[in-house]
Amino acid sequence: MRRPYGRKLSVYLDTAFERGTADFYEDSIRPALLESRFLIVIATPAAVRRPGVDWMQREINDFTAGPNGRNVLLVRGSGAFADPLPGDLSNRFPNMEIIDLRGAGTLAGFNPVRAVHLSKEKLKLLGPLIGISPSEMPLLHQEEEHRQQVRFGTLTGTAAGVLVAISGLGVLTLQSRNAATRALGDSQFATGSMVLLSTDLGRSSEALDPGDARLRRLLINQGCDLLDKLSSSLGQEPRLEEAVTCRLERARQREALKEAAEARLQYEEAVRLAADAYGRLPRAGLAEFLAKAEGARADYLWRTGDSTAENVLEQARVSARHLASQHPGRAALIEAEVSAWERLGDIKARNGSPADAARAFEAGGSALSSDSLSEAEQALAASWRAALLRQAGEKWRLAGDRKAALDQFKRALDTLRSATPVARSAELLQEEGVILTMLMEIQAERGDLDASRTASVEALAAAQAVMDSETASTDLKSRAQALVSVIKRAHPHGP
């Protein structure tokens, strides 16, 4: 094309070396834009999602406002062909043709199909730049196809000779590569296991002393960074459990650093990964991680007071209920629904409506189903249901409806006592003591002193059983002791 047209294009790149000026954009880039006859925009995924000031948007705006504003050529450099375009080009020029140069590079010529395609696309780009008339384009296409055929014939002959020479070395290389790949795979598995074990050291950093919490964060951070590197080397993602765990842990750390946008992005990414994996393979284990990720994102929005928190929590609740129906017998899915109900009630209370909060807690306690769980898990689910009903009673009491409060406290107590006796752990006894103490107080407020004394006797027995338990933690025993103090203040002379 140089011979018939005899022109050398003058191309300005904003990455070229320039003299430093007070305002580099206004002094260098903008004048070059306005002096150019054409603007070539390279569309990639990163060109659309640009943090901070979007310089591409600014360059496109300035060029399209100039004298050659309609001479914009759009090249798809990477990503999907239908991906979003930078600079709002899809709205500015809805009928613009996209020149597809994806895959262009040094080795593209070794793929005959790709080479022909790229050659045709490059002609589309060069045509307007050097003023090729429409009638000349077909002839140029034919000449380029002939040139490619000659080139491929030469390459094929050369490649055949080279292939014979390297075939022996290829076998040895393949064996070494397979061994290296296996070693990387083993390292990825071991690192992922370390991340999961480190996460289990504590559900939150507050549960550990500062030294242990710092060590836990260090292990998780280094493990997740190493997982990223191994995944890049292997060309494969880590297991979903590890990928989601890393996103959630990084999100919590970003949240602790008050980096809200980055934290939310990590939570959203965790949900996306889990949802994609479950969509491909709807297994129970993946369902649990999806519910965990959705719940973590909703909790974050609730903690930060985000205006979308209530809608996201409702979506998480519905999703957890659906997943539990698809995979019965999974206590973690029921727990995810319980958590969503609790947060929904908390939002109502935060908005100054204790009655609405009470209805939310009551609905949660009435909706939970645990028929498919094991005996021990049914007892656990009973404690969750009782806790929701107890919170409903607390909110009705705060709203001034003592009868509704009493009804919910009684429902909560009946729910707890329906649990199999063999599974009545110290935690269940503590919850029973709390409910009985509230029954004691509400009956006293209603003037039924006999019922209040009866409830206080039973509350003391439950608290004492917790303090005598060999399995109760120190924290649980301290809470039981505090309960005893409350009961004795209400009835200083004994029940």
Number of C-alpha atoms within 10 A of each C-alpha: 11 7 6 6 10 9 10 8 9 6 11 12 9 13 7 7 7 10 8 9 10 7 9 12 15 11 13 15 17 16 13 17 21 19 12 17 16 19 21 13 20 18 23 20 16 11 18 17 12 13 8 6 8 14 13 16 16 13 19 21 15 15 24 18 12 15 12 16 17 15 16 18 18 20 20 20 18 17 13 11 15 8 13 17 20 22 20 14 18 12 10 11 11 9 9 13 11 16 21 22 20 17 13 17 10 7 9 15 18 14 10 14 10 15 20 18 14 21 17 19 16 16 17 18 18 13 15 14 14 14 9 16 9 10 8 10 14 10 11 16 15 12 10 16 17 12 11 17 13 10 14 17 11 11 13 12 10 11 13 10 10 11 11 10 11 10 11 10 10 12 11 10 12 11 11 12 12 11 12 13 14 13 12 16 18 12 15 24 16 13 23 25 16 17 24 16 14 18 19 11 14 14 10 13 16 9 11 14 9 11 8 14 17 12 12 21 18 13 18 23 17 13 23 24 14 16 24 18 13 20 16 12 12 16 9 12 14 21 13 20 19 21 20 24 21 24 21 24 21 20 27 20 15 18 18 11 11 11 13 14 11 16 24 19 14 22 25 18 19 27 23 16 19 23 20 14 18 19 12 8 11 15 14 18 14 19 27 24 24 29 27 24 27 27 26 23 27 26 19 19 19 20 12 11 13 12 10 11 21 21 12 21 27 17 16 27 27 14 20 28 21 14 22 26 15 14 18 16 18 21 19 19 27 25 20 23 26 25 23 25 25 20 24 25 29 22 22 19 17 12 11 11 16 23 22 21 28 30 19 25 31 24 16 24 27 14 13 17 17 20 12 15 17 13 15 15 19 21 25 23 25 26 24 24 26 29 25 27 31 31 26 32 33 27 26 24 20 15 17 13 14 19 15 17 26 23 16 27 27 18 21 28 23 14 21 25 18 11 20 13 9 9 14 16 17 23 17 22 23 24 23 26 29 23 28 26 25 24 28 27 23 23 21 16 12 13 11 13 16 13 16 24 21 15 23 27 17 17 28 24 14 24 27 19 19 26 20 12 14 9 12 17 14 10 9 17 21 14 17 26 16 12 20 21 14 16 25 14 10 18 14 10 7 11 17
